[in-house]
Amino acid sequence: MQSSKRILVAPLNWGLGHATRCIPIIQALLANGHQPFIASDGVALSLLQKEFPELPTFELPSYKITYAEKGKNFKIKMVWDSPKVLKAMAKEKKAVKKLVKDHELDGIISDNRLGVFYKKVPCVFITHQLNVLSGNTTWMSSKAHQKIIKKFDACWVPDVESKPNLTGKLGHLKKPKSNITYLGPLSRFEKKDTPYQYNLMVLLSGPEPQRTLLEEKLLEELQQFEGNVLFVRGKIEGSQTKEEHKTNKSTITLYNYMQSAELEIALNQSEKVLCRSGYTTVMDLAKLEKKAFFIPTPGQYEQEYLAKRLQKNNLVPYCKQDDFNVKDLDRIDEFEGLTHFEPEVDYEALFSVFSRVKENSEPTSTSLST
């Protein structure tokens, strides 16, 4: 049995996916006797504070990531925002160094936060993007990302190494690197045998303004849907709200957000799911073996790649945001739906990375006393 370690878990605040897939990691740390510390910003931090109110949390500098209103401007917007991201990374490096020293942390788990790294303690990077798709600059963005990953002691990829897998070329290199470990798909949910309460569940998240643009379009289109709809807007606010809208053909129940336990029940009770094709959502739906329809975020190469790949494999249909019509949902029945494959993860072995002594490191306390 390993000695208890104090581990910083820091997901990127880009939608809710990075935060939600850290939930099983945090639960595994607790189950193995370790003390997690949570650090992020915005809705990602808010979500984890609601999920783990008993754990210490810290706010990191925001990357202030937003999407362009038009998909064709996505890359331009990312380049335009890059100075803000680099500035935030420099600030978060200083913040992390202070957190490690002030709280005597023994290790770091960063989910795609590039500046969450401190050379004197073991550091792990979680990503499903060993290759970063960016159109005709994919080779450059992938090489830059791989260079950052290389400085970490370990890289955990939430997918399986062999085929079939969920990420395709996103999470697999032609020449595998020695510090990469495949965890299998990560999900905070469990499949339950429960009767359906909803014909369709809409699950939204992601940076603005695209989240709101899709919400408005779907609420208009779903006026013509026949059946019960559960609509979770993905807005993490101070308190939960619930509204009910009746049309001639359906009842639409709207929530601003749901926490994990409630969301797990709702997804299990839903016959079909309409959502973005973000990778964390794909993992969740695979765990629950759901039939779904995807609308990738305009201009987001990764989501577009995943949606196209899953449609090509006859698993889940998709369409572009501007093209969506409620009749498109009829296509779901023509596809197989997602199925789950879950290798056993040896978390004790996985967390042994935090027991390694780094060169030039300063000894850190493993006491859990407060």
Secondary structure, DSSP 8 states (H G I E B T S, - for coil): -----EEEEEE--SSSHHHHHHHHHHHHHHHTT-EEEEEE-HHHHHHHHHH-TTS-EEE---------SSGGGHHHHHHHHHHHHHHHHHHHHHHHHHHHHHTT--EEEEES-TT---TTS-EEEE-S-SS---GGGHHHHHHHHHHHHHTSSEEEESS-SSSS-SSGGGS--SS--TTEEE-----S--------SEEEEEE--SSTTHHHHHHHHHHHHGGG--EEEEEE-----SS--EEEEE-SSEEEEEES---HHHHHHHHHTEEEEEE---HHHHHHHHHTT-EEEE---TT-HHHHHHHHHHHHTTS--B--GGG--GGGGGGGGGS-----------HHHHGGGGGS--TT----------
